[in-house]
């Protein structure tokens, strides 16, 4: 059985992130995605947009062909 995955160096939200509390967000993605834990990465709405801030991935869960990513926003460039 194949288990394709994608390795990422930035967090692309596509506007689907959900705030948990404070500056902590959860993002659910289709498929299996791999991120470096506890490393500062750019946070972008889309692949072509400018980074809106920087985030640190604190937890990754894989289940039923989905990735649940929890990250903390550590630097906000702008509010839009």
N, C-alpha and C positions, 0 to 999 in steps of 0.2 A: 504494500500500500504506500503510495506517495504522500508526502506531507510537505508541499512547497511552502516556503516562507520567504519573507522580504526583510532585509536588514536596512534600518533607517538611521540617518544621522541628524534628522530634524523631525519635529512633531507637526504633522499636518492635521488640522482639526476639521476642516470643511464645515465649520460652524456647528458641529454636532457634540461638542464637549459639554459636560454637565458639571456645575460647581457642587462640590461636596460640602466644604466649609472653608472659610478664609480664602487662601490662595491655592487650594487643592482641587483638582479637576479629575474627572473620569471620562475616558474616551473609549468607545467600543468600535472596533474595526472588523470588517469581514476578512476572513483568512487569518493566517498566522504571521505575525510581525515580530521582529526582534529589535530591541532598543538596548543601548548601554545604560545600565542602572547607575544612579547617583552621579551622572555626568550632565553638565549644563549643555543644552541643545536649543537651537532656535525653535520658536513656536510660530507657525504660519497658518493662515486660514486655508490657503491653496498653495500648490506647488509654485505658481508664478507670482504670488503676492510677496510683498516685503515682510520680513519678520515683524510680528507684533510684540514680541518679547522673548524672554529666555525661560526655559523650564527644566526641571530636574525630574527624571523618571524615577518614581519610588516603588512601583509595583507593576508587575505584568502577570496576567492570568490568561492561559489558553484553554479553551473549552469549545467543543462542537463547532470547529472551524471558525471561531471568533477569537479576537484578542481584546482583552480588557486592560487598558493602560491607565494607571493612576500617576499623575504628575503634579508637581508643585511649581507654580509660576513664581520665579524668583526675581524677574526684572520685566517691567512693562514699558515698552517704547512709546505707545500711544493708546488711546482709549477706543479708537475705531479700528 
